[in-house]
Amino acid sequence: MISNFELMNRFLIVIILIKVILISDLSAQQSLKGRFGIGIGYSTGIEFSKFETLNEKFLRSNEKGLSDNLQINGFTGYFYFLILPDTRISLNFLQGEKEIQSSTGRFLRYEQNYWSAGLEYTFSIYRFNVSPGLMIGGVTDYIELIDYDASSKFSDILSNFNQSNFSSVSINFENTSFHISPGICFEYSLNRFVAMRIGYVYKIRLTKDWKLMRRFPISDFPDEILNNNHFLNFGILIGFMSK
């Protein structure tokens, strides 16, 4: 099995090769150096995650589980780091969630909140920007299993709860971890104020800190439930695009 360190090294080698190719190509073309500018906008995409292990651990054998892949949405932005030419600081805040009614009155829910900050080096050729980079940040994963008795009347719910006859229960687990994420994005400037973006990121989790009910530490939570994942995102930015 390839380690996280080896995966990161391979990705960085690819980035370096892209950089060398682009530098050799720029010498023969008119280039638009990205030395200033700022952009912020909306981002949406898919994290190619697998939920098979999560379903096996949390659900009964005859229950329907979460389908693979997670839609993520949020905000993305950057501003150029003027001290280093063509280098910019990128920021991302993304969130995704999905839920399944596994059987009558039983629900399984997964939620992820992701943020990152990093450095990107931008090659600008006419209206296109190519920006390989490296980001660090945090990820919060939330898993909740609900067993609900299907009562919909407030008076019945409160009465059953006060009489200790309340049959609805839920349990949740939350994990907070740091990550390091190499990535690359491609942008096309429609004009000086609007740009379209497509980006790829590989998220490498560095730590795991699972807690029950967001309070009590868990020592033996199955590591295989959360894996390193890659995601593809699309976005539109507004701001002042550099030339």
C-alpha positions as CSV (number, residue, x, y, z in Angstrom):
1,M,0.0,0.0,0.0
2,I,1.3,3.5,-0.9
3,S,1.8,5.7,2.1
4,N,0.5,9.3,2.4
5,F,4.1,10.6,2.1
6,E,4.7,8.7,-1.1
7,L,1.4,9.9,-2.6
8,M,2.2,13.5,-1.8
9,N,5.7,13.1,-3.4
10,R,4.3,11.7,-6.6
11,F,1.8,14.5,-6.9
12,L,4.5,17.1,-6.3
13,I,6.6,15.5,-9.0
14,V,3.7,15.9,-11.4
15,I,3.4,19.6,-10.5
16,I,7.1,20.2,-11.0
17,L,6.9,18.5,-14.5
18,I,4.0,20.7,-15.4
19,K,5.9,23.8,-14.2
20,V,9.0,22.9,-16.3
21,I,6.8,22.3,-19.4
22,L,4.9,25.6,-19.0
23,I,8.1,27.6,-18.4
24,S,9.7,26.3,-21.6
25,D,6.5,27.1,-23.5
26,L,6.1,30.6,-22.1
27,S,9.4,31.7,-23.6
28,A,7.9,31.4,-27.1
29,Q,4.5,32.9,-26.3
30,Q,3.1,36.1,-25.0
31,S,2.2,35.6,-21.4
32,L,0.1,37.5,-18.9
33,K,2.0,37.6,-15.7
34,G,-0.3,37.2,-12.6
35,R,1.3,39.7,-10.1
36,F,-1.8,41.2,-8.6
37,G,-5.6,40.6,-8.4
38,I,-8.2,39.1,-6.2
39,G,-11.2,36.8,-6.8
40,I,-14.0,35.2,-4.7
41,G,-16.8,33.1,-5.7
42,Y,-19.0,30.0,-5.5
43,S,-17.7,26.4,-5.9
44,T,-19.4,23.1,-6.3
45,G,-18.1,19.6,-7.0
46,I,-17.8,16.0,-6.1
47,E,-15.6,14.2,-3.6
48,F,-15.1,10.7,-4.8
49,S,-15.6,9.0,-1.4
50,K,-16.6,5.5,-0.6
51,F,-19.3,4.8,2.1
52,E,-19.3,1.0,1.9
53,T,-17.4,0.5,5.2
54,L,-19.4,3.2,7.0
55,N,-22.6,1.4,5.9
56,E,-21.3,-1.9,7.1
57,K,-20.3,-0.6,10.5
58,F,-23.5,1.4,11.3
59,L,-26.3,-0.4,9.6
60,R,-27.9,-3.8,9.7
61,S,-27.2,-6.3,6.9
62,N,-30.7,-5.8,5.3
63,E,-30.7,-2.0,5.4
64,K,-30.0,0.4,2.6
65,G,-26.9,2.6,3.0
66,L,-25.4,5.8,1.7
67,S,-24.4,5.8,-1.9
68,D,-20.8,6.6,-2.9
69,N,-19.5,10.1,-3.6
70,L,-20.4,13.4,-1.8
71,Q,-21.5,16.6,-3.4
72,I,-19.6,19.6,-1.9
73,N,-20.5,23.3,-2.1
74,G,-19.1,26.5,-0.7
75,F,-16.9,29.4,-1.3
76,T,-13.5,29.8,-2.8
77,G,-11.1,32.7,-3.3
78,Y,-7.6,34.0,-3.8
79,F,-5.4,37.0,-3.7
80,Y,-1.9,37.5,-5.1
81,F,1.0,37.4,-2.7
82,L,2.8,40.5,-4.0
83,I,6.1,39.7,-2.3
84,L,6.5,36.6,-4.5
85,P,5.7,37.3,-8.2
86,D,2.8,35.1,-9.6
87,T,2.2,33.5,-6.2
88,R,-1.2,33.7,-4.6
89,I,-2.9,32.6,-1.4
90,S,-6.0,30.5,-1.9
91,L,-8.9,30.0,0.5
92,N,-11.6,27.4,0.4
93,F,-14.7,26.7,2.6
94,L,-16.7,23.7,1.5
95,Q,-19.5,21.6,3.0
96,G,-21.4,18.5,2.0
97,E,-24.0,16.2,3.5
98,K,-26.1,13.2,2.6
99,E,-28.8,11.2,4.4
100,I,-30.5,7.9,3.8
101,Q,-33.6,6.4,5.4
102,S,-32.2,2.9,5.8
103,S,-35.4,1.3,6.9
104,T,-38.7,2.3,8.7
105,G,-37.8,5.0,11.2
106,R,-34.1,4.6,10.9
107,F,-31.8,7.2,9.3
108,L,-28.1,7.5,8.6
109,R,-26.5,10.9,8.0
110,Y,-23.0,12.0,7.0
111,E,-21.8,15.6,7.0
112,Q,-18.4,17.1,6.2
113,N,-17.1,20.6,6.7
114,Y,-13.8,21.4,4.9
115,W,-11.6,24.5,4.9
116,S,-8.1,25.1,3.5
117,A,-5.5,27.8,2.9
118,G,-2.5,27.5,0.7
119,L,0.0,28.8,-1.8
120,E,-0.4,28.5,-5.6
121,Y,2.0,29.4,-8.3
122,T,0.1,30.8,-11.4
123,F,1.2,30.5,-15.0
124,S,-0.9,32.8,-17.1
125,I,-1.2,32.3,-20.9
126,Y,-3.5,34.7,-22.5
127,R,-6.8,34.2,-20.7
128,F,-5.9,30.9,-19.1
129,N,-4.4,30.5,-15.6
130,V,-2.8,27.2,-14.5
131,S,-2.2,27.1,-10.7
132,P,-0.6,24.1,-9.0
133,G,-0.3,24.5,-5.2
134,L,-0.3,23.0,-1.8
135,M,-2.9,23.6,0.9
136,I,-3.4,22.8,4.6
137,G,-6.5,23.0,6.7
138,G,-9.1,21.2,8.7
139,V,-11.9,18.7,8.1
140,T,-14.8,17.9,10.4
141,D,-16.7,14.7,9.8
142,Y,-20.1,14.0,11.4
143,I,-21.9,10.7,11.4
144,E,-25.4,10.3,13.0
145,L,-27.6,7.2,13.3
146,I,-31.2,7.9,14.2
147,D,-33.9,5.4,15.3
148,Y,-37.2,7.2,15.3
149,D,-40.6,5.9,16.5
150,A,-42.4,7.9,13.8
151,S,-44.7,9.8,16.1
152,S,-45.4,13.2,14.7
153,K,-47.6,14.7,17.4
154,F,-45.8,17.1,19.8
155,S,-48.0,16.2,22.8
156,D,-47.3,12.5,22.3
157,I,-43.5,13.0,21.9
158,L,-43.3,15.1,25.1
159,S,-45.6,12.9,27.1
160,N,-43.6,9.7,26.2
161,F,-40.3,11.4,26.9
162,N,-41.4,12.5,30.4
163,Q,-42.8,9.1,31.2
164,S,-39.6,7.3,30.0
165,N,-41.6,5.7,27.2
166,F,-39.7,7.6,24.5
167,S,-38.4,5.0,22.0
168,S,-36.6,7.4,19.6
169,V,-32.8,7.4,20.0
170,S,-29.8,8.8,18.2
171,I,-26.1,8.5,18.4
172,N,-23.5,10.6,16.6
173,F,-19.7,10.6,16.2
174,E,-17.6,13.6,15.2
175,N,-14.0,13.7,13.9
176,T,-11.8,16.8,13.6
177,S,-8.6,16.4,11.7
178,F,-5.9,18.3,9.8
179,H,-5.1,17.7,6.2
180,I,-2.5,18.5,3.6
181,S,-3.8,18.7,0.1
182,P,-1.8,19.1,-3.2
183,G,-3.9,20.3,-6.0
184,I,-4.2,22.2,-9.3
185,C,-6.8,24.5,-10.8
186,F,-7.4,25.9,-14.3
187,E,-9.1,29.2,-14.8
188,Y,-10.4,31.0,-17.8
189,S,-11.0,34.8,-17.6
190,L,-14.2,35.9,-19.3
191,N,-13.1,39.5,-18.7
192,R,-11.2,41.4,-16.1
193,F,-13.9,40.8,-13.5
194,V,-15.2,37.3,-14.1
195,A,-13.5,33.9,-14.4
196,M,-14.5,30.2,-14.6
197,R,-12.6,27.6,-12.7
198,I,-12.1,23.8,-12.5
199,G,-9.9,22.3,-9.8
200,Y,-8.6,19.0,-8.6
201,V,-7.4,18.3,-5.0
202,Y,-6.1,15.2,-3.3
203,K,-6.9,15.4,0.5
204,I,-4.5,13.6,2.8
205,R,-5.7,13.3,6.4
206,L,-2.9,13.7,8.9
207,T,-4.8,13.2,12.2
208,K,-8.0,11.7,13.5
209,D,-9.8,12.7,16.7
210,W,-13.2,10.9,17.0
211,K,-15.6,11.9,19.8
212,L,-19.0,10.5,20.8
213,M,-21.8,13.1,21.0
214,R,-19.1,15.7,20.3
215,R,-17.8,15.3,23.8
216,F,-16.4,11.9,24.7
217,P,-13.1,10.7,23.1
218,I,-13.2,7.4,21.2
219,S,-10.1,5.3,21.2
220,D,-10.8,2.5,18.7
221,F,-13.0,4.1,16.0
222,P,-12.4,2.1,12.7
223,D,-9.8,4.0,10.7
224,E,-11.0,2.5,7.4
225,I,-14.3,4.5,7.6
226,L,-12.5,7.7,6.5
227,N,-9.9,7.5,3.7
228,N,-7.8,10.0,1.8
229,N,-10.0,11.2,-1.0
230,H,-9.7,13.3,-4.1
231,F,-12.3,15.7,-5.4
232,L,-13.1,17.7,-8.5
233,N,-14.8,21.1,-8.2
234,F,-16.1,23.8,-10.5
235,G,-16.6,27.5,-9.7
236,I,-17.2,31.0,-10.9
237,L,-15.2,33.9,-9.5
238,I,-15.7,37.6,-9.5
239,G,-13.1,40.3,-8.6
240,F,-10.3,42.0,-10.3
241,M,-8.5,39.4,-12.4
242,S,-4.8,40.1,-13.1
243,K,-3.3,40.4,-16.5
